Each structure stands twice: as structure tokens, then as C-alpha cells.
């Protein structure tokens, strides 16, 4: 009876552990929201367009307001502008990654990267 209970507990533990590993391996952030169509010569509010992209792609590491959760460096408007006076350099970091930050090339379009950087540069 005791041996049977031990075997059952071991089997149940193995199933739960395997399920946890599978969940970790398949967990992906949700896809970013689509960008509004930008017609030539038109302007869209990049900051407003960048907020939902930041929420879905960046917030889990950088925090809702750039305060940092898992990211080694916090981000806010002042730090962002001081470290990257040219927004295009910051966009390159988002696309190519740096240090522990992964590359978002292939996950975000150029317009989405431009929008999320515009949003980050407003955080305080």
C-alpha cells in the first residue's frame, strides 16, 4: 500500500513538472498590436501607438513606467534621451538587442519600433 502511494506521488510529480517545463517552453509574449496605416505625408500619434506595443513587448522586463522589473537598466525619458540623443540609435538597440535585452528584429516592424521608442522617450 505504501509503495503504491509513493509510486503514485512520484508519477504525479513527474507529470506536473513536465507540464511546467512545457508551459515555460511555449510561453511567448502576445503579438504586438497592429500599427495604424501611415500614408505618405500623414502623421500618427507615435506615442499613443507605442503604448500598447510597450505594454505587450517591453513592460514585463522594464515595468509599466520604465522602473525596471527584470531589466538591468531602468528606462525613462531622461535616461533614454541622455543615453541615446538620437532616437535612431535607440531604435537600433531595440531591433538588434544589447546585453540581456533580446533583439526584436522580426517581431516588430520599423514603424512599431519607432512608435515604442517615441513612447519610451515620454516616460518619467
Secondary structure, DSSP 8 states (H G I E B T S, - for coil): -HHHHHHHHHHHHHHHHHHHHHHHHH-------------TT----HHHHHHHHHHHHTHHHH-TTS--SS-SS---HHHHHHH-SSHHHHHHHHHH-BTTB---BTTB-HHHHHHHHHHHTT--
